[in-house]
């Protein structure tokens, strides 16, 4: 399963519309509460409640970035910032200045409101932009992308963009879904079907293996420092519920949130069967 795209490319407008229509529902129905996360909850050892599960990736990013951020006022890029939950949290924890980038006008508005409500407008700002046509930004001491790498047109274009925006010596963290490179031959047909449903539902362009990602990063000077497979710590529906929802979401209903449900259900099946994995990858930009 080496091809990252078996479905039509999701355009910038498609991805923006998906998030503009769904973001408030993600917040209302996702259960992240004050963490303001629209990323995965990770139930790793020691995690005892939903707040900790949704905050887990924030903590992992902070730990990875901390070593490279020595001075107050370091500049961090949040590449795919959602509604600013991680950006505002990191600004407080790391004493960093954070710029969040999102393709969604709705997310940019909500994130800006969050920073204002928390009194962080002087430390955190949010801009609307596409990875392939990034706005001009101050060079960053570090950057991270939580569940946004998969929306980039390709791994190569993502890392080329990151290399232009991260200073030499800076850290880059990606937390996201990846293809498993060793799917048994007898499972390839079923795997391909469910992976395509995941891609279509969530408007993904860049679903690749960890090894392909690491190779792309190395071409532009990113050295891998650490890799963690967190797949075992994600949770899914009860198997009976998952089966029923997976069949129900085969119906091609036109609602944006229905697309999200179809993609999310397919993802749960892919994770359960080991066809996709959830990884945290940490690099240093050697320039």
C-alpha positions in Angstrom: 0.0 0.0 0.0 2.6 2.5 -1.1 0.2 5.0 -2.9 -0.9 7.8 -0.6 -3.9 8.8 -2.8 -6.4 6.4 -4.4 -9.2 9.0 -4.4 -9.5 12.4 -6.1 -7.3 15.1 -4.6 -9.1 17.2 -2.0 -8.8 20.8 -3.0 -7.9 23.7 -0.7 -11.6 24.9 -1.0 -12.9 21.4 -0.2 -10.7 21.1 3.0 -11.6 24.6 4.1 -15.3 24.0 3.6 -15.1 20.8 5.5 -13.7 22.5 8.6 -15.8 25.7 8.2 -18.9 23.5 8.4 -17.8 21.0 11.0 -15.6 22.8 13.5 -18.4 23.9 15.9 -19.8 20.4 15.8 -16.4 18.9 16.6 -16.3 21.1 19.7 -19.9 20.5 20.7 -19.8 16.7 20.2 -16.2 15.8 20.6 -16.0 16.1 24.4 -12.7 17.9 24.7 -14.2 20.7 26.9 -11.9 23.5 28.0 -8.9 21.8 26.2 -10.6 23.0 22.9 -9.1 20.0 21.0 -10.3 18.7 17.7 -7.5 16.2 17.7 -7.5 12.6 19.0 -7.8 11.7 22.6 -4.9 9.4 23.6 -5.5 7.0 26.5 -1.9 6.2 27.3 -0.7 4.7 30.6 -1.4 7.1 33.4 -4.2 8.9 31.6 -7.3 8.8 33.9 -9.9 11.1 32.3 -11.0 12.8 29.1 -9.2 16.1 29.8 -5.9 14.3 30.3 -6.5 12.2 27.1 -7.2 15.2 25.0 -4.3 17.1 26.5 -1.9 14.2 26.0 -0.7 15.3 22.6 -0.2 18.9 23.8 2.1 17.5 26.6 4.0 15.4 24.1 4.6 18.4 21.8 5.7 20.6 24.7 8.2 18.0 25.9 9.6 17.7 22.3 9.9 21.4 21.8 11.1 22.3 25.2 14.7 21.2 24.6 15.1 23.6 21.7 13.4 26.6 23.2 15.8 28.2 25.6 14.7 31.7 25.8 11.4 33.4 26.6 9.7 34.7 23.5 10.8 31.9 21.2 8.6 31.7 18.1 6.6 28.5 17.5 4.5 27.6 14.5 1.3 25.6 14.9 0.7 24.2 11.4 -3.0 23.4 11.3 -4.0 25.0 14.6 -7.7 24.2 14.7 -9.4 26.5 17.2 -6.2 27.3 19.0 -6.4 25.0 22.0 -2.8 23.7 21.7 -1.4 27.1 20.6 -2.8 28.9 23.7 -1.7 26.1 26.0 1.8 26.1 24.7 2.1 29.8 24.9 1.5 29.6 28.6 3.5 26.5 29.3 6.6 27.3 27.2 6.5 31.1 27.5 6.6 31.1 23.7 5.1 33.3 21.1 2.9 31.1 18.9 1.6 31.6 15.4 -1.2 29.3 14.4 -2.0 28.6 10.8 -5.3 27.2 9.6 -7.0 26.8 6.2 -10.4 27.5 7.8 -11.8 31.0 8.2 -14.1 29.7 10.9 -11.3 28.2 12.9 -9.2 31.3 12.6 -12.1 33.4 14.0 -12.7 31.0 16.9 -9.0 30.7 17.7 -8.5 34.5 17.8 -11.5 34.8 20.1 -10.0 32.1 22.4 -6.7 34.0 22.6 -8.5 37.2 23.5 -10.6 35.5 26.2 -7.5 34.0 27.8 -5.6 37.3 27.7 -3.0 35.9 25.3 -3.5 38.1 22.2 0.0 39.6 22.8 1.6 36.1 22.7 -0.6 34.2 20.2 -1.9 35.1 16.8 -3.8 33.1 14.1 -3.7 33.4 10.4 -5.5 31.8 7.5 -3.3 30.0 5.1 -2.6 26.9 2.9 0.6 24.8 3.4 1.2 25.1 -0.3 1.0 28.9 -0.3 2.0 30.0 3.2 1.7 33.6 4.3 5.0 35.4 5.0 5.8 34.6 8.7 8.7 35.3 11.1 11.2 32.3 11.1 10.3 29.8 13.7 12.4 28.2 16.5 10.1 25.2 16.4 6.9 24.0 14.7 4.3 21.2 15.1 1.5 19.7 13.1 -1.3 17.8 14.9 -3.5 15.8 12.5 -2.9 18.3 9.7 0.0 16.7 7.8 -2.4 14.4 6.1 -4.1 17.3 4.4 -0.9 18.5 2.7 -0.7 17.9 -1.1 2.3 15.6 -0.5 4.9 14.9 2.2 7.6 16.5 0.0 5.7 19.8 -0.3 5.0 19.8 3.4 8.6 19.4 4.4 9.8 21.9 1.8 7.5 24.4 3.4 8.6 23.5 6.9 12.3 23.9 5.9 11.6 27.4 4.7 9.9 28.4 8.0 12.0 26.6 10.7 15.4 27.9 11.7 18.4 25.5 11.5 18.5 23.6 14.8 14.7 24.0 15.3 12.4 21.1 16.2 9.4 19.8 14.1 6.8 17.5 15.6 4.1 15.7 13.6 1.3 13.8 15.3 -0.9 12.0 12.8 -2.2 8.9 11.0 0.0 6.9 8.7 -0.3 3.9 6.5 1.1 0.6 7.7 3.7 -0.5 5.2 3.2 -4.3 6.0 -0.4 -5.1 5.3 -0.8 -8.8 4.5 -1.5 -9.5 0.8 -4.8 -11.2 1.6 -6.0 -8.1 3.3 -5.0 -5.6 0.6 -8.4 -5.4 -1.1 -10.4 -4.8 2.1 -7.7 -2.4 3.5 -7.8 -0.4 0.3 -11.6 0.0 0.5 -11.6 1.2 4.1 -8.5 3.5 3.6 -10.2 5.2 0.7 -13.4 5.7 2.8 -11.2 7.3 5.5 -9.5 9.5 2.9 -12.7 10.6 1.2 -14.6 11.3 4.5 -11.8 13.4 6.1 -10.5 15.0 2.8 -7.0 13.6 3.1 -4.3 14.0 0.4 -1.2 12.7 2.1 -1.7 9.3 3.8 1.8 7.7 3.6 3.9 5.3 5.7 6.2 6.5 8.5 9.3 5.4 6.4 8.1 7.5 3.4 7.6 10.5 5.7 11.0 10.1 7.2 12.6 9.9 3.7 10.8 13.0 2.5 11.9 14.9 5.6 15.5 13.9 5.2 15.7 15.3 1.7 15.4 18.8 3.1 17.6 18.5 6.1 15.3 17.1 8.9 16.9 14.5 11.1 14.6 12.1 12.9 15.1 12.3 16.7 12.2 10.2 18.1 9.2 8.1 16.9 6.3 6.8 19.0 3.5 4.6 17.9 0.4 5.5 19.9 -2.1 3.4 18.0 -2.8 1.1 21.0 -3.9 4.1 23.0 -6.6 5.3 20.7 -10.2 4.2 21.4 -13.0 3.2 19.2 -16.7 2.3 19.4 -17.9 -1.0 20.8 -17.4 -3.6 18.0 -21.1 -4.1 17.5 -21.7 -0.3 17.4 -18.7 0.1 15.1 -20.1 -2.5 12.7 -23.6 -0.9 12.6 -22.2 2.6 12.1 -19.8 1.5 9.4 -22.7 0.0 7.4 -25.0 3.0 8.0 -22.4 5.5 6.9 -22.2 3.8 3.5 -25.2 5.9 2.6 -23.9 8.8 0.5 -25.7 11.6 2.4 -24.6 15.1 1.6 -24.1 16.5 5.1 -20.6 17.7 6.0 -20.7 16.0 9.4 -21.9 12.8 7.8 -18.7 12.8 5.8 -16.8 13.2 9.0 -18.6 10.2 10.6 -18.0 8.1 7.5 -14.3 8.9 7.5 -13.9 8.5 11.3 -15.7 5.1 11.3 -13.4 3.9 8.5 -10.4 5.1 10.5 -11.5 3.2 13.5 -11.7 0.0 11.4 -8.3 0.7 9.9 -6.7 1.2 13.3 -8.3 -1.9 14.7 -7.0 -4.0 11.9 -3.6 -2.4 11.8 -3.9 -0.9 8.3 -3.2 2.5 9.6 -1.2 3.7 12.7 -1.1 6.8 14.8 2.5 8.1 15.3 4.3 11.0 16.9 7.5 11.9 14.9 10.1 14.4 16.1 12.8 15.9 13.9 15.6 18.5 14.2 16.1 20.8 11.2 19.7 20.6 10.4 19.4 23.0 7.5 
